[in-house]
C-alpha cells in the first residue's frame, strides 16, 4: 500500500513563496509520475505540475514561470516551489502518484494554501 503525505501549506501574502513537500512510502513502482493537483472551493481538481521518474516535467499554463516541481527518487519525495503567489492560487493542494506499469493512482490528504491579497 502506497501512502502520500503532504506538508508545507500555509497562509501567505500575494507575491510570497511557499514550498510544498510530499513524502511517498510503501511499495512504489520505480516507473511512476508524481504530481501536484489543486482544488479551490466550487471548482474541479486540476493539475498543477507533474514530474516522471525520468525527470520529465509538465506544468499548467497558470503556473508556468512561477512554480517549479522537483523530486528526490532516493527519498521518494516530490516538491513544489511556488513563487510570486497570487490569490487565485488559493486551493487545497494534493500530491498524486501514478504507477505506469499497473496504472494505479494514489492521493494524499492534501495541504491548504491560502494567498491573501
Rosetta blueprint (number, residue, H / E / L):
1 X L
2 X L
3 X E
4 X E
5 X E
6 X E
7 X E
8 X L
9 X L
10 X L
11 X E
12 X E
13 X E
14 X L
15 X L
16 X L
17 X L
18 X E
19 X E
20 X E
21 X E
22 X E
23 X E
24 X E
25 X E
26 X L
27 X L
28 X L
29 X L
30 X L
31 X L
32 X E
33 X E
34 X E
35 X E
36 X E
37 X E
38 X E
39 X E
40 X L
41 X L
42 X L
43 X L
44 X L
45 X L
46 X E
47 X E
48 X E
49 X E
50 X E
51 X E
52 X E
53 X L
54 X L
55 X L
56 X L
57 X E
58 X E
59 X E
60 X L
61 X H
62 X H
63 X H
64 X L
65 X L
66 X L
67 X E
68 X E
69 X E
70 X E
71 X E
72 X E
73 X L
74 X L
75 X L
76 X L
77 X E
78 X E
79 X E
80 X E
81 X E
82 X E
83 X L
84 X L
85 X L
86 X L
87 X H
88 X H
89 X H
90 X L
91 X E
92 X E
93 X E
94 X E
95 X E
96 X E
97 X E
98 X E
99 X E
100 X L
101 X L
102 X L
103 X L
104 X E
105 X E
106 X E
107 X E
108 X L
109 X L
110 X L
111 X E
112 X E
113 X E
114 X E
115 X E
116 X E
117 X L
